[in-house]
Amino acid sequence: MAQTLKISAEERAKRYSDMEQALASVRLEGLEPGAEAIAIYQRHAEGEISLEEAGREIEKLNDRDFGPLRLPGNGRS
């Protein structure tokens, strides 16, 4: 696991706000993120992992739950 990032209280608050806005947007689409996905986003908000690491973990979670998604240009073929 990556080393904990040093982030300020302001950055942490911004990350939580961004996370809540993203979750609200997803919910408006009629979807509900699972507990594992929310935990990944919280780890990012807390500074435990970078945004890039969070993205990779979400991709692994999606691959496990739904199989790899192959789109042109996403490098996951």
N, C-alpha and C positions, 0 to 999 in steps of 0.2 A: 504494500500500500504506500501511497505517496506520503511524504512528510507534510504535517499540518502547515497550511499557509498562514502567515501572519497577516490578519486583516483587522482593520479598525472596527470599532463599534458602528460607525457610520456605514462602512462597507457591508457589514453583516446585516444591518437594518435594510439597506438597499437591496441586498440579495434576497432577503425574505420578502420584501415588497414585490420584487420582480417575480419571485416564485409564486406568490399569491395571485398576481395578475395573470401569469401563464396558466395556473390551475383554473382560475375563473374562466379564462378563454376556452380552455379545453372542455370545461363543464357546460359552457354555452353551446358547444357543438354536440352535447348529449353524451359525452364520454366521462368516465370516472377513472382517474389514474389509480393503479393498485398501490398497496402499502409499500411494496419494494421500490417502486418508482419514486414515490414521495420521499422515502428514506434517502434515496440517492440525491434528490434535489436538496434535502435538508443538510446532507453532508457537504454539499457545495456551499450552501448558505452559511454554514458554520466555519467554512474555510478549511475543511478537511481534505477536499479534493478540488482540483481546478475545473473550470467549465468544460474543458476538453476531456478530462477524465470522466466527468459526469456523463458526457455525451457517449463515450465509449461504453460505459457501464449500462446506459439505457439501451444502446444497440445490442449488447450481449443479452440483456433481459428480454428484449423484443425477439431476438433470434431464438432464444430458448422457448419463449411462449408461443411464437407465431411462425418461426422459421425465418431464414434470411430474406430480406426484401431486396430485390434486385431492380435498381433504377439506373437509367443511363447517367453516368457521371458520378455515382456515389462510391465507386471503387469497391463494391462488395459483390463481385460476380463469382 
